[in-house]
Amino acid sequence: QSTMHGTDNSEDFWEDVYDSPMADVLRQYEQWACTQNQNLNEHDSLETVRKQARKLIVRGLVAVTGKKDITMNYNNYNMAIIETYAVKLVGWPQGVKFISPSNIGTVGEIRKLRDALKARTCYWAALTPAEVKLHTAELDACRSAGQVVRQPRKKRSDAGVARKCKAPPTTGQAHKE
């Protein structure tokens, strides 16, 4: 059985500010706290863990670069992230393909990634100028060997089809007849 203790002033506070006795608020809090771990399957669903992993990756990228509007680019990671911002994701878990968490198909793999990010065994690290230069040299060597370094953007489905020109914006005034 739960118990509580409060002074007259603290009990008056709950009734004056929240229009509810302190005992009622504490009872609701206890019910909420007891139901938090009721549905562990939903708590660790594929979509929930994917969302957590995406947030951890982007938050880390924002923290290490200092750019709030940055987005992660998995397809062109070597150029768009490493070469451009001189940062690298270190410690990606073994057995988990380096792709967007949205595309990781099993709960086990995505959970492995999320747990590594939370434990900081997978983390963002800033590169030294020498490391960036070495990385750029490796990319240049791959290019000269004929390897595709940057994946081309997807071609528009209506490529080659003439499109209408946009109408000039109206001034907002109604035409008089």
Secondary structure, DSSP 4 states (H G I P E B T S, - for coil): -------HHHHHHHHHHHSS-HHHHHHHHHHHHHHTTS-HHHHT-HHHHHHHHHHHHHHHHHHHH--TT----STTHIIIIIIHH-EEEE-PPTTS-SS-GGG---HHHHHHHHHHHHHTSSEEEEPPHHHHHHHHHHHHHHHHTT---SPPPPPPTTTTS--PPPPPPP-SPPPP-
